[in-house]
């Protein structure tokens, strides 16, 4: 998902991404070469991706979007051990 500022939705804030509460409860999948499908928290495909996303997040400035040719990966582990 991308907002009106061109930032992608994420679980964290970075140069290209903004944390969006609730976003990680949703999933998407690519079917063939068509547009990606958006799945609700129960795994059901939603009929209108952008309308559902806006309603679910309570924001009018978001849309389903691809990141494009820029690769994205995390260099750090998903979780780090608690300090002793």
DARA-V799317 format. One record per residue. RES is the residue in one letter. SS is DSSP state (a for helix, b for strand, c for the rest). NEAR is the number of other C-alpha atoms within 12 Angstrom. Layout:
RES	SS	NEAR
RES	SS	NEAR
This chain:
X	c	37
X	b	28
X	b	25
X	c	16
X	c	15
X	c	19
X	c	25
X	b	30
X	b	33
X	b	25
X	c	19
X	c	19
X	c	14
X	c	16
X	c	14
X	c	20
X	b	20
X	b	22
X	b	21
X	c	27
X	c	17
X	c	21
X	a	31
X	a	21
X	a	19
X	c	29
X	b	23
X	b	25
X	b	21
X	c	15
X	c	11
X	c	8
X	c	8
X	c	8
X	c	15
X	c	22
X	b	27
X	b	32
X	b	26
X	c	25
X	c	18
X	c	11
X	c	14
X	c	16
X	b	21
X	c	23
X	c	14
X	c	19
X	a	27
X	a	26
X	a	19
X	a	27
X	a	37
X	a	22
X	a	19
X	a	26
X	a	25
X	c	16
X	c	21
X	c	17
X	c	21
X	b	28
X	b	27
X	c	32
X	c	23
X	c	21
X	c	18
X	c	10
X	c	6
X	c	9
X	c	9
X	c	15
X	c	10
X	c	12
X	c	7
X	c	7
X	c	8
X	c	10
X	c	8
X	c	8
X	c	7
X	c	5
X	c	4
X	c	4
